[in-house]
Amino acid sequence: MLRLLVLAVALTAATIGVVLMARPALAPSSDSPAKVPTLPIPMPTTAQLSAPSTNVVWAYVADSVLFRSNDRGVSWERRLMPEPSGQVSFVDANIGWYLARGSPETQCNGAGTVILRTADGGATWRQVAVTPGSSGIVYSQCKEGLSFIDTTHGFLAAWDDNDPPSIYRTSDGGTTWTAATLPDPPGFTTLAGGFTLRAGLVRAFGASLLVPAWGMQPGAQAGAEYVFGSMDGGATWTYLATTRSGINNVTFVSESRWLELIVPGESVETTDAGKTWHAYPSDHSQAAPVAPQVVFGDALIGYATVRGSIQRTTDGGLHWTYIKTPGT
């Protein structure tokens, strides 16, 4: 990821920062300053998106600077971040979480974690969980894919090169967590040495939860992506379908409608939860030959980003237009 020159900006007294350390990898600090790059940020860069509703979208740009829009990305407001290089997940214009990850051990055998929460749109942050600690998140495996579906329920993926992935769940806003193991899908066997699955972001549609996971088997020419579902809040997961192409490339628009956006003429759609796929005439295109991160705020409004550039759709993914990346 792009590393930029940074300057120190003091946090408010109520803000809690994070100090990256060696094992136990992460520890909270009440007085460490947030570091943000000098604006404007040059492109290409990174832009992590969170779209909790029809009008609200958050953009975490260059792994350092947080922005909020209440008008679908027409205008942006800069918000405070506790520390650079993490992941964010928001459920509305004010309530969100930040995952700070410590330096991993070899093959992701272990890594520390700190999770912070804001209830005022990033004006202040407080620690809700730390690993090692009493949160229930263990030190083993690397953690990523923080995704909250409402103000109390959230999920966190964990993986390593030798074991099946775990998906942690919380029902108290991130204070305590319980892990469930993602099973091997048909035709896939977890093997030591990197032949394991890696899970993505959990999405909720009513009581139904969906999560993608991808991995490669010995002798395969490319990785494969699978979709798992849960009807018990993430306590157990069941294989549902195999996607058409790529890894980390499926987007859940609804419980049954999923998209894989590639380039015009190659994008595909399913409207029966992966049982069948057909060509989808989306005009989404990109210069970089990598899968976009795509998030939808509702069935029509969505955003896609590659290397910091952001596109928006207002018709469910059929047509896309570029919008300005905040901070650039």
C-alpha positions as CSV (number, residue, x, y, z in Angstrom):
1,M,0.0,0.0,0.0
2,L,1.1,3.5,-0.7
3,R,3.1,5.1,2.0
4,L,3.0,8.8,2.0
5,L,4.8,11.6,3.9
6,V,2.9,12.3,7.0
7,L,2.4,15.1,9.6
8,A,1.3,14.8,13.2
9,V,-2.2,16.0,14.2
10,A,-3.1,16.1,17.9
11,L,-6.2,14.1,19.0
12,T,-8.7,15.4,21.4
13,A,-8.2,14.5,25.0
14,A,-11.0,11.9,24.8
15,T,-9.6,10.2,21.8
16,I,-7.8,6.9,22.2
17,G,-5.0,6.1,19.8
18,V,-3.1,3.0,19.1
19,V,0.6,2.3,19.2
20,L,1.9,-0.5,17.0
21,M,4.4,-2.7,18.9
22,A,6.1,-6.0,18.7
23,R,4.3,-8.9,20.4
24,P,1.8,-8.5,22.0
25,A,1.7,-6.5,18.8
26,L,-0.8,-3.8,19.8
27,A,-1.4,-1.7,22.9
28,P,-3.8,1.2,23.5
29,S,-2.5,4.7,24.2
30,S,-4.5,7.8,25.2
31,D,-1.9,10.3,24.0
32,S,-0.4,9.0,20.7
33,P,-1.1,11.4,17.8
34,A,-2.8,10.4,14.6
35,K,-0.7,10.7,11.5
36,V,-2.2,11.8,8.3
37,P,-0.7,12.7,4.9
38,T,-0.5,16.2,3.6
39,L,-3.4,17.0,1.3
40,P,-4.0,16.6,-1.6
41,I,-3.1,12.9,-1.7
42,P,-1.5,11.9,-5.0
43,M,-3.2,9.2,-7.1
44,P,-3.0,6.3,-7.4
45,T,-3.7,5.5,-3.7
46,T,-6.1,3.3,-1.7
47,A,-9.8,4.0,-0.8
48,Q,-11.6,1.7,1.5
49,L,-15.4,2.2,1.4
50,S,-18.2,1.6,3.9
51,A,-21.8,2.4,2.7
52,P,-24.2,1.8,5.5
53,S,-27.3,3.4,3.9
54,T,-28.8,5.0,0.7
55,N,-27.1,8.4,1.2
56,V,-24.2,7.8,3.7
57,V,-20.8,6.6,2.5
58,W,-17.5,6.6,4.2
59,A,-14.1,6.6,2.5
60,Y,-10.8,5.7,4.3
61,V,-8.2,7.1,1.8
62,A,-4.5,6.3,1.7
63,D,-4.8,4.1,4.8
64,S,-4.8,7.3,6.8
65,V,-7.5,9.9,6.2
66,L,-11.2,9.3,6.9
67,F,-14.0,11.1,5.1
68,R,-17.8,11.0,5.4
69,S,-20.5,11.9,2.8
70,N,-24.2,12.3,3.5
71,D,-25.1,12.9,-0.2
72,R,-23.8,9.8,-2.0
73,G,-20.3,11.2,-2.5
74,V,-21.2,14.6,-3.9
75,S,-19.5,16.3,-1.0
76,W,-17.2,15.0,1.7
77,E,-16.3,16.0,5.2
78,R,-12.9,15.0,6.8
79,R,-13.2,13.1,10.1
80,L,-10.7,12.1,12.7
81,M,-8.9,8.8,12.7
82,P,-7.1,7.3,15.7
83,E,-4.1,5.9,13.8
84,P,-3.3,5.0,10.2
85,S,-3.3,1.6,8.5
86,G,-6.4,-0.1,9.7
87,Q,-9.9,-1.0,8.6
88,V,-13.2,0.7,9.2
89,S,-16.9,-0.3,9.3
90,F,-19.8,2.1,9.8
91,V,-23.5,1.4,10.3
92,D,-24.7,5.0,9.9
93,A,-23.4,8.6,9.8
94,N,-22.0,8.4,13.3
95,I,-21.4,4.9,14.7
96,G,-18.5,2.9,13.4
97,W,-15.5,0.7,14.4
98,Y,-11.8,0.7,13.5
99,L,-9.6,-2.4,13.4
100,A,-5.9,-1.9,14.1
101,R,-3.8,-4.9,13.2
102,G,-0.4,-5.7,14.7
103,S,2.6,-7.1,12.8
104,P,1.9,-10.8,12.0
105,E,4.0,-13.7,12.8
106,T,5.3,-16.0,10.0
107,Q,2.5,-17.6,7.9
108,C,0.0,-15.5,10.0
109,N,0.4,-17.8,12.9
110,G,-0.5,-15.0,15.2
111,A,-1.2,-11.2,15.4
112,G,-2.4,-8.7,18.0
113,T,-5.6,-6.7,17.4
114,V,-7.2,-3.5,18.8
115,I,-10.8,-2.5,18.0
116,L,-12.0,1.0,18.6
117,R,-15.5,2.5,18.4
118,T,-16.9,5.9,17.6
119,A,-20.4,7.1,18.3
120,D,-20.0,10.7,17.1
121,G,-18.8,10.3,13.5
122,G,-15.1,10.0,14.4
123,A,-14.8,13.0,16.7
124,T,-13.7,10.7,19.5
125,W,-12.8,7.0,19.6
126,R,-12.6,4.5,22.5
127,Q,-11.2,1.1,22.8
128,V,-13.7,-1.8,23.0
129,A,-11.4,-4.9,22.5
130,V,-7.7,-5.8,22.5
131,T,-5.8,-9.0,21.8
132,P,-4.2,-10.5,23.8
133,G,-6.9,-9.8,26.4
134,S,-10.3,-10.8,27.6
135,S,-12.3,-10.0,24.5
136,G,-12.4,-13.6,23.2
137,I,-10.3,-12.8,20.1
138,V,-7.3,-15.0,20.5
139,Y,-3.7,-14.2,19.4
140,S,-3.5,-16.9,16.7
141,Q,-4.2,-16.0,13.1
142,C,-4.2,-12.7,11.3
143,K,-7.4,-10.6,11.6
144,E,-9.1,-8.6,8.9
145,G,-12.5,-8.1,7.3
146,L,-14.2,-6.1,10.1
147,S,-17.9,-5.8,9.3
148,F,-20.7,-4.5,11.5
149,I,-24.3,-5.0,10.4
150,D,-26.0,-2.9,13.1
151,T,-25.0,-1.1,16.3
152,T,-24.4,-4.3,18.3
153,H,-23.7,-7.2,15.8
154,G,-20.4,-7.4,14.0
155,F,-18.0,-9.9,12.5
156,L,-14.2,-10.3,12.1
157,A,-12.4,-12.8,9.8
158,A,-9.2,-14.5,10.9
159,W,-6.9,-16.8,8.8
160,D,-3.4,-18.4,8.6
161,D,-1.5,-20.5,6.0
162,N,-2.2,-23.8,7.8
163,D,-5.7,-23.9,9.2
164,P,-9.3,-23.2,8.3
165,P,-10.4,-19.6,8.7
166,S,-12.4,-18.3,11.7
167,I,-15.2,-15.8,11.7
168,Y,-15.6,-14.0,15.0
169,R,-19.0,-12.6,16.0
170,T,-20.1,-10.0,18.6
171,S,-23.5,-9.1,19.9
172,D,-22.5,-6.3,22.3
173,G,-20.9,-3.8,20.0
174,G,-17.5,-5.3,19.9
175,T,-16.6,-5.9,23.6
176,T,-16.7,-9.7,23.5
177,W,-16.3,-12.1,20.6
178,T,-16.9,-15.8,19.8
179,A,-15.3,-17.6,16.9
180,A,-16.8,-20.1,14.5
181,T,-14.8,-22.2,11.9
182,L,-15.6,-21.9,8.2
183,P,-15.9,-25.4,6.8
184,D,-14.2,-26.6,3.6
185,P,-16.4,-26.3,0.6
186,P,-16.9,-29.2,-1.8
187,G,-13.7,-30.0,-3.7
188,F,-11.5,-28.0,-1.3
189,T,-9.3,-29.5,1.4
190,T,-7.4,-27.3,3.9
191,L,-3.7,-28.2,3.7
192,A,-0.7,-26.7,5.4
193,G,1.5,-24.4,3.4
194,G,-0.9,-21.9,2.1
195,F,-3.8,-24.1,0.8
196,T,-6.4,-22.5,3.0
197,L,-9.4,-20.2,2.7
198,R,-9.4,-16.5,3.5
199,A,-12.8,-15.0,4.3
200,G,-14.1,-11.5,3.3
201,L,-16.8,-9.2,4.7
202,V,-20.0,-10.5,6.1
203,R,-23.2,-9.0,4.7
204,A,-26.7,-9.3,6.3
205,F,-30.0,-9.4,4.5
206,G,-32.6,-9.8,7.3
207,A,-31.7,-13.0,9.2
208,S,-29.5,-14.3,6.4
209,L,-25.8,-13.7,6.5
210,L,-23.5,-14.1,3.5
211,V,-19.7,-14.2,3.4
212,P,-17.2,-14.9,0.5
213,A,-14.0,-16.9,1.0
214,W,-11.3,-17.8,-1.5
215,G,-8.3,-20.0,-1.7
216,M,-6.2,-22.3,-4.0
217,Q,-5.5,-26.0,-4.1
218,P,-2.3,-27.8,-5.0
219,G,-1.8,-27.9,-8.8
220,A,-4.6,-25.4,-9.5
221,Q,-3.9,-22.7,-12.1
222,A,-5.9,-20.1,-10.1
223,G,-7.7,-19.5,-6.9
224,A,-11.4,-20.1,-6.5
225,E,-14.1,-18.2,-4.6
226,Y,-16.9,-19.6,-2.6
227,V,-20.0,-18.2,-0.8
228,F,-21.1,-19.3,2.7
229,G,-24.3,-18.5,4.5
230,S,-25.5,-18.5,8.1
231,M,-29.1,-18.4,9.5
232,D,-28.1,-18.5,13.2
233,G,-26.2,-15.2,13.5
234,G,-22.8,-16.6,12.5
235,A,-22.7,-19.5,15.0
236,T,-22.5,-21.9,12.1
237,W,-21.7,-21.5,8.4
238,T,-22.8,-23.6,5.4
239,Y,-21.4,-23.7,1.8
240,L,-23.9,-22.1,-0.7
241,A,-22.2,-21.6,-4.0
242,T,-19.0,-21.2,-6.1
243,T,-18.6,-18.0,-7.9
244,R,-17.7,-17.7,-11.6
245,S,-14.3,-16.1,-11.7
246,G,-11.6,-14.4,-9.7
247,I,-11.1,-14.1,-5.9
248,N,-12.6,-11.5,-3.6
249,N,-14.7,-10.4,-6.5
250,V,-18.4,-11.3,-5.6
251,T,-20.7,-8.5,-4.5
252,F,-23.9,-9.1,-2.6
253,V,-26.6,-6.7,-3.7
254,S,-29.4,-8.7,-2.1
255,E,-29.7,-12.2,-0.6
256,S,-30.2,-13.7,-4.0
257,R,-28.7,-11.1,-6.4
258,W,-24.9,-11.2,-6.6
259,L,-22.6,-9.5,-9.1
260,E,-19.1,-10.0,-10.4
261,L,-18.0,-6.8,-12.0
262,I,-15.0,-7.1,-14.3
263,V,-15.1,-5.1,-17.6
264,P,-17.8,-4.5,-20.1
265,G,-18.7,-7.8,-21.8
266,E,-17.3,-9.9,-19.0
267,S,-19.4,-9.0,-15.9
268,V,-21.9,-11.6,-14.6
269,E,-24.9,-11.8,-12.4
270,T,-26.9,-14.3,-10.4
271,T,-30.4,-13.8,-9.2
272,D,-30.8,-17.2,-7.5
273,A,-28.0,-17.0,-4.9
274,G,-25.3,-18.6,-7.2
275,K,-27.2,-21.5,-8.6
276,T,-27.0,-20.1,-12.1
277,W,-25.0,-17.2,-13.6
278,H,-25.6,-15.1,-16.7
279,A,-23.9,-12.3,-18.6
280,Y,-24.6,-8.8,-17.1
281,P,-24.3,-5.8,-19.4
282,S,-22.7,-3.5,-16.9
283,D,-20.6,-0.6,-18.2
284,H,-18.3,-0.8,-15.2
285,S,-14.7,-0.5,-16.4
286,Q,-11.3,0.1,-14.9
287,A,-7.7,0.6,-16.0
288,A,-6.1,-1.7,-13.3
289,P,-6.4,-5.4,-13.9
290,V,-7.5,-6.1,-10.3
291,A,-10.9,-6.8,-8.8
292,P,-12.7,-3.7,-7.5
293,Q,-14.0,-3.3,-3.9
294,V,-17.7,-2.9,-4.4
295,V,-20.2,-1.9,-1.7
296,F,-23.9,-1.2,-1.9
297,G,-25.9,1.1,0.4
298,D,-29.1,-0.3,-0.8
299,A,-30.4,-2.3,-3.8
300,L,-29.7,0.6,-6.2
301,I,-26.9,2.8,-4.8
302,G,-23.4,1.3,-4.9
303,Y,-19.7,2.3,-5.1
304,A,-16.7,0.6,-6.6
305,T,-13.0,1.5,-6.1
306,V,-9.7,0.5,-7.6
307,R,-6.4,2.1,-6.6
308,G,-8.2,5.0,-5.1
309,S,-10.5,5.9,-8.0
310,I,-14.2,5.7,-7.1
311,Q,-17.2,5.0,-9.3
312,R,-20.9,5.2,-8.3
313,T,-24.0,3.5,-9.6
314,T,-27.6,4.5,-8.9
315,D,-29.3,1.7,-10.8
316,G,-28.1,-1.4,-9.1
317,G,-24.7,-1.8,-10.9
318,L,-25.7,-1.4,-14.6
319,H,-24.3,2.1,-15.2
320,W,-21.3,3.7,-13.4
321,T,-19.9,7.2,-13.2
322,Y,-16.7,8.4,-11.6
323,I,-16.9,10.6,-8.5
324,K,-14.0,12.6,-6.9
325,T,-12.0,10.7,-4.4
326,P,-11.9,12.8,-1.2
327,G,-8.6,14.2,-0.3
328,T,-7.0,13.9,-3.7
